[in-house]
Amino acid sequence: MATPSQILLASRSPRRQELVRALWPSAELRVLPPPSAEEPGFDDCQTWTEIEARISQIAHLKAEAVRPLWQADPLWSGAWLIAADTTVVVGDEHAGWQVRGQPADGPQWRTEVTRWFRHDYAGRWHSVLSAVEILWPDGTRRSGRCQTRVRFRPDIEPWLEGYLETGESRGKAGGYALQGAASIFIEQVSGSLSNVVGLPLETLLELTATVGNNPGG
């Protein structure tokens, strides 16, 4: 497995930082989020294929937004640049697919998350979908996606209000954190656990498996 000496992570997420450090503990890690938080939404995506294409586009745009900053800093010229995006998708081919991103800011977040938990998650399967893009100093670029299926227990009501009081839902894709208090709701997980946390480590390993420590060098 190729081992980077430096990594630039195009994300503000503490969870992604922890996962990268777990995979490559000896690498020097620098967090360099995109200058703007604006990114395309999913409102115009009606099919699963369109949702996959959009999340890949978002990861690509994050990488491209950070690339000039990376290339302008000679101290990080040998770094790997990693960008990713994660969201939750509910529904099916018959009813249609809908994306559940981060809850809205302001007091309405609680109403929104409550609706998601009761109508989209309780007793049902949903998907956590991530896209990852990696750039190397020589211009090599690899991208991939990961899907994990998650099922919530049907009897969420006894714990729902207490969970909402923790405030954990805010800023989380889909309004919950598998590694946090939301674990009390989760009945089954099929696929990558790290993907649900925010960065599919298996996908990172697959994308870097055939790339040397110094691509193009």
trRosetta pair geometry for C-beta under 8 A, 3 or more apart (Angstrom, degrees):
i j d omega theta_ij theta_ji phi_ij phi_ji
1 205 6.7 -44 -129 -145 124 92
1 208 6.9 55 -165 109 82 107
1 209 6.7 -52 -114 -114 71 61
2 208 5.1 -122 53 166 113 102
2 209 7.6 -173 6 -118 95 14
2 211 5.3 -51 -14 90 160 75
2 212 5.8 150 -103 -173 120 17
2 213 5.2 -178 -151 -75 90 53
3 24 6.4 154 -151 -133 75 105
3 26 7.0 18 177 63 124 119
3 27 7.2 -157 174 -62 77 102
3 213 6.2 -11 54 -107 62 105
4 7 5.3 96 104 -64 146 87
4 24 5.9 15 48 -164 91 159
4 27 4.8 38 91 -114 89 135
4 79 7.1 58 -177 -153 125 52
4 80 4.5 -85 -105 1 148 122
4 213 7.4 168 -91 -147 39 72
5 26 7.9 -51 -124 122 53 93
5 27 6.1 164 -175 -125 14 75
5 28 6.7 13 151 16 64 95
5 78 6.5 7 60 116 113 123
5 79 8.0 -105 78 -99 72 56
5 213 7.9 60 -22 -174 91 107
6 27 6.2 167 -91 -171 13 92
6 28 4.8 -21 -109 64 73 99
6 29 7.9 166 -159 -80 53 29
6 30 7.3 5 -172 3 96 106
6 76 5.9 -159 151 -140 147 75
6 78 5.8 101 34 89 122 83
6 79 3.8 -77 111 -98 108 85
6 80 7.1 161 92 16 61 65
7 20 6.0 -165 121 176 157 132
7 24 6.5 119 -33 79 140 142
7 27 4.9 56 -10 142 106 137
7 28 7.2 173 24 83 67 49
7 29 5.1 -14 66 -110 102 71
7 30 7.2 177 90 29 54 66
7 79 6.0 153 -102 -164 13 98
7 80 5.2 -22 -113 64 71 92
7 81 7.9 149 -164 -91 57 24
7 82 6.2 -3 -169 3 105 117
8 30 5.3 -23 -109 72 67 99
8 32 5.0 -18 -168 24 103 126
8 66 6.8 174 141 152 124 132
8 70 5.4 -155 40 -105 174 116
8 76 6.1 76 -61 176 119 138
8 79 4.7 79 -18 137 96 142
8 80 7.1 -166 28 89 72 43
8 81 4.7 -19 69 -108 110 70
8 82 7.1 166 83 23 55 68
9 16 6.2 162 -175 126 133 114
9 17 6.3 165 80 -93 166 71
9 20 5.8 -123 -82 -21 135 166
9 29 6.4 12 -10 -167 117 99
9 30 7.2 176 21 85 76 45
9 31 5.3 -34 69 -110 101 60
9 32 6.9 136 65 29 46 69
9 82 5.4 -19 -111 68 64 101
10 32 6.1 -37 -96 86 58 78
10 33 6.1 101 -173 -124 51 37
10 34 6.1 49 -175 -43 103 77
10 62 4.7 139 129 153 132 102
10 63 6.0 -162 8 -89 162 48
10 65 7.3 123 -158 69 131 94
10 66 4.3 -133 -106 -14 116 155
10 81 6.6 44 -32 -178 110 91
10 82 6.7 -161 15 91 84 47
10 83 4.0 -15 57 -96 131 88
10 84 7.8 149 69 13 89 58
11 16 4.7 6 99 67 149 155
11 17 7.5 -155 90 -48 104 77
11 31 7.1 -82 74 -146 55 93
11 33 6.0 37 -153 -101 6 87
11 62 7.5 27 -70 179 75 144
11 82 8.0 -47 -1 106 111 87
11 83 7.1 147 -44 -136 92 54
11 84 6.4 -18 -60 48 140 87
12 31 6.9 86 -111 177 42 126
12 33 4.6 5 -51 -74 84 147
13 16 4.0 75 83 8 115 105
13 17 6.7 -177 98 -10 63 82
13 198 5.5 -156 160 168 153 152
13 199 7.9 165 92 -39 139 109
14 17 5.4 -54 -151 35 37 116
14 18 6.4 39 152 -21 68 103
15 18 5.8 -53 -151 34 32 111
15 19 6.5 30 152 -18 64 106
15 177 7.7 -157 -80 -139 146 115
15 179 7.3 157 -128 35 119 141
15 197 5.3 -157 177 163 125 89
15 198 4.3 98 104 25 125 144
15 199 7.2 171 122 -1 87 100
16 19 5.7 -55 -147 37 35 111
16 20 6.3 35 156 -19 68 104
16 84 6.5 177 -125 54 138 130
16 198 5.1 -101 -62 120 80 119
16 199 4.6 106 -124 -41 81 132
17 20 6.0 -55 -148 36 30 109
17 21 6.4 27 155 -16 64 109
17 29 6.7 123 -151 150 86 145
17 31 6.3 -32 -92 -79 122 117
18 21 5.8 -58 -148 39 30 110
18 22 6.3 33 152 -24 65 106
19 22 5.5 -51 -148 32 32 114
19 23 6.5 26 156 -15 64 106
19 194 5.6 119 -135 -160 130 115
19 197 6.4 146 -67 103 129 128
19 198 6.8 -167 -8 73 143 90
19 199 4.4 169 84 62 152 122
19 201 6.0 -139 180 -66 109 104
20 23 5.9 -60 -150 38 31 106
20 24 6.4 -31 172 39 69 97
20 27 7.8 -79 156 72 96 128
20 29 6.0 126 111 -118 125 135
20 82 6.9 165 -106 65 131 156
20 199 6.9 -35 -49 121 78 165
21 24 7.2 -82 -131 68 23 60
21 25 5.8 55 174 -107 67 61
21 29 6.1 -73 -78 -22 87 155
22 25 6.9 9 -131 -65 17 91
22 201 7.5 -63 89 -96 110 144
23 201 5.3 -175 -79 -140 127 114
23 204 6.5 13 -168 96 171 144
23 205 7.6 -141 -152 -62 128 93
24 27 4.1 17 136 3 117 123
30 76 6.5 -72 31 -105 152 139
30 79 7.3 -51 34 -124 115 156
32 66 5.3 114 118 -150 107 121
32 69 6.0 -175 -180 106 130 135
32 70 6.9 136 102 -69 163 86
33 66 7.4 -121 163 -85 14 120
34 37 7.2 143 83 -84 104 36
34 61 7.7 24 -105 129 154 80
34 62 5.2 -107 -45 -138 126 68
34 65 3.8 36 -132 102 105 144
34 66 5.8 -94 -86 -51 62 88
35 65 6.3 -140 21 172 80 111
35 69 7.8 153 -47 -49 102 135
36 65 7.0 -119 39 -149 84 144
39 58 5.2 64 176 -136 130 101
39 61 6.3 150 -131 88 95 139
39 62 7.4 -8 -101 -62 133 89
39 85 7.7 -173 159 -109 161 141
40 54 6.2 -125 108 -159 124 99
40 57 6.4 -5 40 107 141 124
40 58 6.1 -129 50 -80 91 90
40 61 7.5 128 2 -1 99 159
41 44 7.7 101 90 9 86 80
41 101 7.8 -96 -140 -20 84 153
42 45 4.5 -54 -166 28 76 124
42 51 6.2 34 -145 -119 121 84
42 54 5.7 136 -105 112 79 159
42 87 7.2 142 -36 165 148 169
42 99 4.0 36 85 22 158 152
42 101 7.2 161 13 -43 121 116
44 50 7.7 -112 115 167 69 137
45 50 4.0 180 -146 121 84 111
45 51 4.7 116 155 -74 141 64
45 53 7.9 -178 -120 58 118 91
45 54 5.2 -82 -73 -15 141 146
45 97 7.6 -53 125 91 95 113
45 99 7.0 49 67 -22 125 126
46 50 6.0 51 42 37 55 151
46 96 6.8 -57 -166 -149 76 106
46 97 7.4 122 172 50 33 90
47 50 4.7 99 56 5 79 101
47 51 7.1 -142 98 -4 44 85
47 97 6.9 79 -159 25 18 125
48 51 5.6 -55 -150 36 35 111
48 52 6.3 37 152 -19 67 104
48 89 7.6 90 -121 169 81 155
48 93 7.5 -47 -21 -89 120 81
48 97 5.6 128 -73 -39 68 158
49 52 5.7 -53 -148 36 31 112
49 53 6.3 30 154 -18 64 106
50 53 5.7 -53 -146 38 32 111
50 54 6.2 32 155 -21 65 107
51 54 5.7 -55 -146 36 30 111
51 55 6.4 24 159 -15 65 105
51 89 6.0 83 164 -104 160 137
51 97 6.0 -90 -28 122 145 143
51 99 6.3 169 -131 -68 119 113
51 129 6.9 72 138 83 113 167
52 55 6.2 -58 -146 37 28 103
52 56 6.4 26 156 -15 63 109
52 129 7.1 -110 -97 -172 68 140
52 131 7.8 129 -165 -74 59 115
52 145 6.1 -5 -152 -112 97 172
53 56 5.8 -60 -151 39 30 111
53 57 6.3 35 150 -24 65 106
54 57 5.4 -52 -149 33 33 115
54 58 6.5 36 153 -22 65 101
55 58 5.6 -45 -148 31 37 114
55 59 6.7 37 153 -16 64 101
55 85 5.4 -156 -164 92 81 116
55 87 6.2 -134 -102 19 123 116
55 129 5.9 -178 -8 125 173 111
55 130 7.2 -153 161 -159 135 19
55 131 4.3 158 130 -13 91 123
55 145 7.0 93 93 -119 119 116
56 59 5.9 -53 -150 37 34 110
56 60 6.3 35 151 -19 65 108
56 131 4.4 -163 -89 -138 51 149
56 133 7.7 105 -161 -58 69 109
56 143 6.3 86 -153 160 102 135
56 145 6.4 -67 -73 -66 100 112
57 60 5.6 -58 -149 38 32 114
57 61 6.2 31 154 -20 67 106
58 61 5.7 -52 -145 35 31 110
58 62 6.5 35 153 -21 63 103
58 85 4.3 16 104 -24 120 169
58 131 6.8 122 61 56 88 132
59 62 5.7 -52 -152 32 32 114
59 63 6.6 31 152 -17 64 104
59 83 5.1 144 -171 117 71 98
59 84 5.6 -4 -121 -126 112 26
59 85 4.8 -132 -64 6 79 98
59 131 4.0 -138 -12 109 139 106
59 132 6.2 -138 -157 -110 152 10
59 133 4.5 146 139 -6 106 106
59 143 6.8 139 102 -141 129 111
60 63 5.8 -57 -153 36 33 110
60 64 6.3 28 153 -16 67 109
60 83 7.5 143 -83 90 14 138
60 133 5.4 121 -86 -60 55 163
60 143 6.9 -14 -75 -102 93 148
61 64 5.6 -55 -142 41 33 110
61 65 6.2 38 156 -26 66 105
62 65 5.8 -53 -148 31 28 112
62 66 6.6 12 158 -7 62 110
62 83 3.9 163 98 -163 110 129
62 84 7.6 -67 72 31 153 24
62 85 6.8 162 -14 -51 140 102
62 133 7.5 150 65 46 95 120
63 66 6.2 -69 -151 43 29 101
63 67 6.2 47 152 -47 67 102
63 81 6.1 114 -145 130 91 117
63 83 3.8 -132 -61 8 80 143
63 133 4.7 -89 -33 99 146 127
63 135 5.7 136 -173 -20 124 120
64 67 5.5 -34 -141 7 33 122
66 69 5.5 -64 -165 43 55 114
66 70 5.9 57 142 -26 83 107
66 81 6.4 172 102 -159 119 125
66 83 6.8 173 24 -76 130 118
67 70 5.5 -57 -147 37 33 115
67 71 6.1 25 161 -15 69 109
67 81 6.6 94 -94 155 70 175
67 135 6.5 -1 -102 68 107 172
68 71 5.8 -58 -141 42 31 107
68 72 6.1 31 159 -23 65 111
69 72 5.9 -58 -146 34 27 111
69 73 6.8 14 158 -13 61 111
70 73 6.4 -74 -156 36 27 102
70 76 6.0 -98 -152 108 71 121
70 79 6.6 -119 -154 67 112 121
70 81 5.5 -45 -89 -82 167 129
70 135 7.9 131 81 88 163 129
71 77 7.7 62 -135 -116 45 75
73 76 4.7 27 101 31 115 103
73 77 7.3 -156 98 -52 60 67
74 77 5.3 -11 -152 -35 47 119
76 79 4.4 -14 -178 -11 87 130
77 137 6.1 70 159 -128 66 129
78 137 5.6 -44 -123 -45 38 150
78 214 7.4 -38 -151 -118 107 92
79 137 7.2 112 50 -61 43 101
80 134 6.1 -12 -179 -166 106 104
80 135 7.3 155 -165 77 57 49
80 136 6.0 -24 -114 -100 76 67
80 208 7.9 5 -139 -105 156 124
81 134 6.9 149 80 -158 56 50
81 135 4.2 -7 58 56 111 100
81 136 7.9 -152 23 -66 80 24
82 132 7.0 -22 -163 -165 90 97
82 133 7.6 155 -153 83 45 50
82 134 5.4 -11 -101 -104 71 80
82 204 7.4 9 -132 -120 134 115
83 132 7.3 152 85 -157 50 50
83 133 4.9 -10 62 60 98 96
83 134 7.9 -175 25 -77 66 38
84 130 6.0 2 -175 -175 108 108
84 131 6.6 172 -150 88 60 52
84 132 4.7 -12 -101 -103 96 71
84 133 7.4 -178 -76 21 50 64
84 198 7.5 112 111 157 133 73
84 199 5.5 108 77 -113 173 86
85 130 6.7 171 87 -149 44 63
85 131 5.4 4 51 50 89 94
86 128 6.6 4 -172 179 103 94
86 129 7.1 163 -150 87 56 44
86 130 4.3 -18 -98 -97 83 92
86 173 5.0 -147 109 9 91 168
86 195 7.3 165 -122 -180 121 67
86 198 5.3 -136 10 -139 157 55
86 199 7.5 -101 -47 -64 130 45
87 99 5.4 -2 156 -161 136 108
87 100 7.1 154 177 70 86 48
87 101 5.3 -40 -129 -97 107 72
87 128 7.7 178 92 -152 31 56
87 129 5.8 -18 64 63 77 90
87 130 7.9 153 17 -83 55 50
87 173 5.2 -133 -114 -159 39 124
87 174 7.2 132 -175 -45 48 87
88 99 7.0 127 78 -163 53 57
88 100 4.2 -33 80 67 109 99
88 101 7.5 -173 33 -76 79 27
88 126 5.9 29 -177 143 101 129
88 127 7.0 151 -159 84 55 51
88 128 5.7 -31 -101 -101 70 65
88 129 7.5 148 -107 18 19 79
88 173 5.7 151 -18 148 89 89
88 174 3.1 78 -20 -82 147 114
88 175 7.9 -72 22 18 151 74
89 97 5.6 -7 -174 -169 109 109
89 98 7.2 153 -155 78 61 37
89 99 5.6 -32 -100 -101 71 63
89 100 7.3 -175 -84 18 21 79
89 126 6.6 173 82 -177 46 87
89 127 4.5 -16 61 67 98 104
89 128 7.8 174 18 -88 76 18
89 129 5.5 29 -7 -5 119 124
90 97 7.4 148 78 -155 39 58
90 98 5.4 -24 64 65 88 90
90 99 8.0 164 20 -95 74 15
90 100 6.0 47 -9 -17 111 117
90 116 7.7 -167 -33 -150 153 87
90 120 4.2 -40 -130 -160 163 115
90 121 7.6 -86 -102 -63 128 63
90 124 7.6 54 -146 122 103 136
90 126 4.7 -36 -96 -122 76 114
90 127 7.7 -173 -74 27 35 73
91 95 5.0 -137 -156 89 91 104
91 96 5.3 -56 -177 94 147 49
91 97 4.5 -175 73 -109 128 36
91 98 5.2 107 -26 11 130 80
92 95 5.4 67 48 29 80 94
92 96 7.8 39 65 35 43 21
92 97 7.5 133 -18 -76 5 71
93 97 7.9 4 -85 -44 38 94
98 120 7.8 -103 76 -114 119 132
100 116 5.5 101 -138 -128 143 133
100 120 6.6 141 -54 124 146 167
100 126 7.7 -11 25 -176 131 148
100 173 7.5 110 108 172 74 65
100 174 4.8 70 106 -113 112 61
100 175 6.8 -64 160 0 117 100
101 173 6.0 -56 -156 -132 48 74
101 174 7.6 -47 -138 -47 9 45
102 170 7.9 46 -173 -173 99 41
102 171 5.8 -8 -147 -140 125 25
102 172 6.5 139 -120 65 79 24
102 173 6.0 -53 -65 -86 68 46
102 175 7.7 127 -149 -66 38 60
103 109 3.9 88 137 -146 128 92
103 112 5.0 150 -142 86 98 128
103 113 5.2 -35 -89 -55 141 98
103 169 5.8 40 -6 144 142 105
103 170 6.3 -79 58 -110 118 50
103 171 8.0 -49 42 -20 86 27
103 172 7.7 23 2 54 95 69
103 175 5.0 72 -46 -95 110 98
104 108 5.2 -11 82 87 126 110
104 109 5.6 -152 68 -81 63 70
104 112 5.8 123 18 -21 97 159
105 109 6.8 -9 -129 -54 13 115
106 109 6.6 150 72 -21 49 89
107 110 6.8 -37 177 16 59 106
108 111 5.4 -54 -161 40 61 112
108 112 5.9 61 144 -24 82 106
109 112 5.6 -62 -150 39 32 113
109 113 6.1 25 159 -16 70 109
109 169 6.6 160 156 107 111 115
109 170 5.9 41 159 -97 162 85
109 175 7.8 166 -179 -119 90 106
110 113 6.1 -56 -143 39 28 105
110 114 6.2 32 156 -22 63 109
110 164 5.7 79 -140 -171 96 128
110 169 7.9 123 -102 65 52 144
111 114 5.7 -55 -148 35 28 115
111 115 6.6 29 155 -19 63 105
112 115 5.9 -57 -156 33 30 110
112 116 6.6 28 150 -18 64 105
112 175 7.3 -164 112 -85 92 141
113 116 5.5 -51 -148 35 37 113
113 117 6.2 35 156 -19 68 105
113 164 6.6 154 94 -111 129 102
113 169 4.5 16 -115 -174 159 158
113 175 4.0 170 -120 -162 101 144
113 176 7.8 132 -154 -51 114 80
114 117 6.0 -56 -147 36 28 109
114 118 6.2 15 161 -9 65 113
114 160 7.0 87 -126 168 81 126
114 164 6.8 1 -71 -84 91 144
115 118 6.2 -65 -142 43 26 102
115 119 5.7 -17 177 18 67 119
115 120 7.7 53 132 -4 67 102
116 119 7.0 -77 -127 53 15 83
116 120 4.8 -40 -160 38 59 125
116 121 6.2 47 145 -14 75 110
116 174 7.1 172 167 -171 149 63
116 175 5.4 129 65 32 151 147
117 120 7.4 -14 -50 52 9 82
117 121 5.1 -45 -136 47 42 125
117 122 6.2 62 158 -41 64 96
117 152 7.4 -168 -153 -167 72 171
117 156 5.9 -145 166 132 109 157
117 160 6.0 148 122 -129 151 116
117 175 7.3 -107 -49 104 90 134
117 176 7.9 105 -87 -53 101 127
117 185 7.5 -83 -146 -139 108 159
118 121 7.7 36 4 46 14 83
118 122 5.7 -6 -138 1 31 132
118 156 7.4 -143 -91 70 57 128
118 160 7.7 31 -64 -122 89 158
119 122 7.7 31 -27 28 13 100
120 124 6.7 -114 163 69 37 143
120 126 6.3 47 155 -78 95 137
121 124 6.0 -150 -163 56 16 99
121 126 6.1 -54 -103 -9 71 133
121 152 4.2 55 158 2 92 147
121 156 7.4 57 101 -48 105 160
121 185 7.2 29 142 153 128 135
122 152 5.4 -71 -100 102 32 126
122 153 7.4 -27 -146 94 67 46
122 154 5.5 77 167 -142 86 44
122 155 7.9 128 -159 -22 109 11
122 156 4.8 -112 -105 5 109 125
122 185 8.0 -81 -98 -163 68 115
123 151 7.9 -10 -173 -175 20 92
123 152 6.7 -43 -14 87 28 83
123 153 7.2 -3 -72 154 57 28
123 154 3.3 41 -73 -96 106 89
124 151 6.8 -147 109 -137 26 75
124 152 6.7 11 49 41 61 93
125 149 5.4 -5 -168 -174 115 105
125 150 6.9 144 -153 76 63 37
125 151 4.8 -37 -90 -85 69 88
126 149 7.5 160 82 -152 28 61
126 150 5.8 -25 64 64 77 88
126 151 7.9 146 15 -90 62 42
126 152 7.9 18 10 -10 106 99
126 174 7.5 145 118 -135 143 133
127 147 5.4 -22 -165 -163 117 101
127 148 7.0 142 -158 74 62 43
127 149 5.8 -36 -99 -98 69 61
127 150 7.5 149 -105 18 19 80
128 147 7.2 150 76 -156 51 49
128 148 4.6 -12 56 61 102 98
128 149 8.0 -164 18 -78 75 16
128 150 6.0 50 -18 -11 106 122
128 173 7.5 103 -140 112 95 124
128 174 7.0 -69 -102 -27 91 151
128 195 5.7 142 108 128 116 98
128 196 4.8 122 43 -103 170 69
129 145 6.8 -7 -171 -174 88 110
129 146 7.4 165 -151 85 45 51
129 147 5.3 -9 -103 -104 76 79
130 145 6.6 164 88 -155 51 61
130 146 4.9 -4 57 55 99 94
130 147 8.0 -172 24 -75 66 38
130 195 5.2 -146 7 -153 131 91
130 198 7.6 126 -101 -175 135 31
130 199 7.0 162 -164 -117 157 30
130 200 5.2 171 68 -14 139 108
130 203 7.2 -163 94 21 114 157
131 143 6.9 6 -179 -175 95 102
131 144 7.4 178 -151 95 58 35
131 145 5.0 -28 -99 -99 70 83
132 143 6.6 175 91 -149 54 57
132 144 5.6 -8 57 61 96 78
132 145 7.5 172 16 -88 73 33
132 146 7.4 30 -7 -4 110 106
132 199 7.3 86 -93 -153 119 76
132 200 6.6 -120 -31 51 131 95
132 203 5.2 142 22 119 140 127
132 204 6.3 -110 175 -75 164 72
132 207 6.7 -134 105 -18 121 155
133 141 6.9 -6 -172 -170 96 95
133 142 7.4 170 -151 89 51 46
133 143 4.4 -12 -103 -102 79 96
134 141 7.1 165 85 -151 53 48
134 142 5.1 -4 55 58 100 91
134 143 7.5 -178 20 -78 64 49
134 204 7.4 108 -57 -136 134 74
134 207 5.5 135 17 133 132 137
134 208 6.8 -52 110 -69 174 91
135 139 7.7 -35 -163 -144 92 25
135 140 7.3 149 -157 84 47 56
135 141 5.3 -11 -103 -103 73 81
136 139 7.2 -30 76 43 77 21
136 140 4.1 7 41 57 120 101
136 141 7.6 -145 18 -67 76 42
136 211 6.6 -161 -56 -176 150 140
136 215 4.2 43 136 44 157 135
136 216 7.1 153 118 8 120 112
137 214 7.8 -28 47 -155 121 69
137 215 7.1 156 49 63 73 90
137 216 7.1 -137 88 56 79 124
137 217 7.9 40 76 -56 119 104
138 215 4.7 -134 31 111 124 87
138 216 2.5 136 -129 25 163 153
138 217 6.8 -133 -57 -41 127 65
139 216 7.0 79 33 -58 81 159
140 211 6.4 148 136 -127 155 127
140 215 4.5 -63 6 151 144 154
140 216 6.5 -163 -26 -30 107 111
142 207 4.2 151 123 -165 134 102
142 208 7.5 -174 56 -66 153 50
142 211 7.1 -121 -22 -41 140 138
143 207 7.4 49 -74 -120 6 134
144 203 4.8 -169 100 -166 126 108
144 206 6.4 80 -74 87 176 119
144 207 5.4 -142 0 -68 127 112
145 203 7.3 -116 109 -126 9 146
146 191 7.4 148 172 171 93 123
146 192 5.5 -16 173 26 134 144
146 195 4.7 -131 117 -108 128 136
146 200 3.6 73 29 -57 166 170
146 202 6.9 123 -114 69 138 100
146 203 4.5 -111 -49 -46 121 133
147 191 6.4 -94 107 -135 55 166
147 195 7.7 133 -168 159 4 158
148 189 6.5 -4 174 -170 113 92
148 190 6.8 164 -166 82 64 53
148 191 3.5 -159 -119 88 70 126
148 192 5.1 -107 -74 53 120 69
148 193 7.5 137 -136 -76 154 24
148 195 4.5 156 -20 82 127 129
148 196 5.3 -93 86 -52 151 91
148 200 7.7 179 -35 -96 113 112
149 188 7.9 -9 114 115 93 98
149 189 7.3 154 86 -160 58 43
149 190 4.1 -3 59 57 105 106
149 191 5.9 111 17 0 67 119
150 178 7.4 -119 -121 -90 141 121
150 186 6.3 -57 -168 -133 103 106
150 188 7.4 167 -155 91 40 60
150 189 5.5 -5 -108 -109 73 75
150 190 7.8 -152 -66 27 35 69
150 196 6.2 102 -68 -109 133 133
151 186 7.4 105 78 -159 50 63
151 187 4.9 -58 105 65 96 103
151 188 4.3 18 43 51 115 96
151 189 7.7 -146 24 -67 72 38
152 156 6.3 1 160 -66 123 127
152 185 4.7 -16 -144 155 100 102
152 186 6.2 -59 -105 -99 57 44
152 187 6.2 89 174 2 15 98
153 156 6.4 144 81 -64 84 75
153 185 5.9 -140 29 -166 91 52
153 186 7.4 31 -16 81 85 3
153 187 4.4 129 -67 -58 71 112
155 158 6.7 15 153 7 95 104
156 159 6.3 -86 -171 56 57 91
156 160 5.2 71 141 -62 93 103
156 185 5.4 27 -115 -125 107 109
157 160 5.6 -40 -130 3 32 119
159 162 5.5 -69 -161 50 55 111
159 163 5.6 59 145 -30 85 107
159 184 5.5 -118 165 117 166 137
159 185 7.0 -155 84 -70 131 86
160 163 5.7 -60 -149 34 28 111
160 164 6.4 26 157 -18 65 105
161 164 5.7 -53 -148 35 33 111
161 165 6.6 40 151 -26 63 103
162 165 5.6 -50 -154 27 34 117
162 166 7.4 43 148 -28 60 94
163 166 5.9 -45 -166 15 41 113
163 168 7.0 -66 -179 38 79 118
163 169 7.8 82 140 -41 94 105
163 181 5.7 176 -130 123 85 121
163 182 6.7 85 -156 -89 132 63
163 184 7.3 -147 -82 54 121 123
163 185 7.5 8 -81 -37 164 119
164 167 7.8 52 169 -65 44 36
164 169 6.7 -14 -123 -3 64 132
166 180 7.8 166 133 156 147 122
166 181 5.2 119 7 23 174 158
167 170 5.5 -24 179 9 79 117
168 172 6.8 13 149 -16 70 145
168 176 7.0 41 116 -138 109 51
168 177 5.6 -106 171 18 114 112
168 180 5.1 176 -152 129 142 150
168 181 5.4 -174 -18 36 160 108
168 182 6.6 -153 111 -32 140 96
169 172 5.8 -110 -161 40 35 115
169 175 4.2 4 -156 -169 105 77
169 176 6.1 -21 -106 -74 77 51
172 175 5.9 100 81 -133 99 11
172 176 5.8 -150 118 46 142 12
172 177 5.2 -108 -124 -56 147 84
173 198 7.4 140 18 -105 123 84
176 180 7.6 -155 179 61 67 108
176 182 3.7 109 -172 -110 110 161
176 185 7.3 -72 -148 49 155 137
177 180 3.6 49 88 14 117 118
177 181 7.5 63 64 34 97 61
177 182 5.4 144 58 19 49 121
177 197 7.5 46 -162 -129 81 60
178 182 6.2 -68 -89 86 29 111
178 183 6.2 75 -177 -82 51 78
178 186 6.3 45 -133 -51 86 158
178 189 7.5 65 -143 -90 141 140
178 193 7.0 -153 123 -163 149 79
178 196 4.4 44 -12 129 149 124
178 197 6.0 -93 55 -72 110 65
179 183 7.1 24 -136 -55 11 115
179 197 5.3 42 -24 -110 123 104
180 183 6.8 179 80 -15 32 92
181 184 6.5 -20 171 2 64 109
182 185 5.5 -46 -173 28 68 112
182 186 6.8 67 136 -30 80 103
183 186 5.6 -57 -148 26 44 115
186 189 6.5 15 174 -51 125 98
189 193 6.2 64 138 -93 153 78
189 196 6.7 -77 -137 -26 129 152
191 195 6.5 -39 131 41 109 140
192 195 3.7 83 92 -7 115 112
192 196 7.2 175 104 -10 70 77
192 200 4.7 54 122 -133 164 96
192 201 7.3 177 -161 38 123 69
192 202 5.2 -132 -101 18 125 123
192 203 7.5 -48 -63 -19 168 93
193 196 5.9 -55 -162 31 41 109
193 197 6.7 39 144 -17 69 104
194 197 5.2 -51 -151 36 43 116
194 198 7.7 -67 170 49 64 50
194 199 6.0 -47 155 81 100 62
194 200 5.7 127 93 -124 95 34
194 201 4.4 24 79 -2 166 98
194 202 7.3 152 49 -6 119 80
195 198 7.8 171 -176 26 26 9
195 199 7.3 -103 -106 96 39 15
195 200 3.8 17 -84 -83 91 93
195 202 7.8 -44 -44 32 104 101
195 203 7.5 80 -87 -5 106 119
199 204 7.2 26 160 -38 98 128
200 203 4.0 56 101 9 116 113
200 204 6.8 168 98 -13 63 82
201 204 5.4 -50 -150 35 40 116
201 205 6.4 40 153 -19 68 103
202 205 5.8 -55 -151 36 32 110
202 206 6.4 33 151 -19 65 105
203 206 5.6 -52 -147 36 34 113
203 207 6.3 30 156 -18 66 107
204 207 5.9 -59 -147 38 28 108
204 208 6.2 5 162 -1 65 114
205 208 6.2 -69 -141 48 27 97
205 209 6.1 53 157 -59 65 95
206 209 5.8 -31 -145 -8 28 120
207 211 7.7 -4 141 0 61 126
208 211 5.3 -78 -152 45 54 110
211 215 5.3 -30 -167 -74 101 118
212 215 5.8 148 56 -77 81 56
212 217 7.7 -126 99 43 123 96
214 217 3.4 -34 138 29 115 143
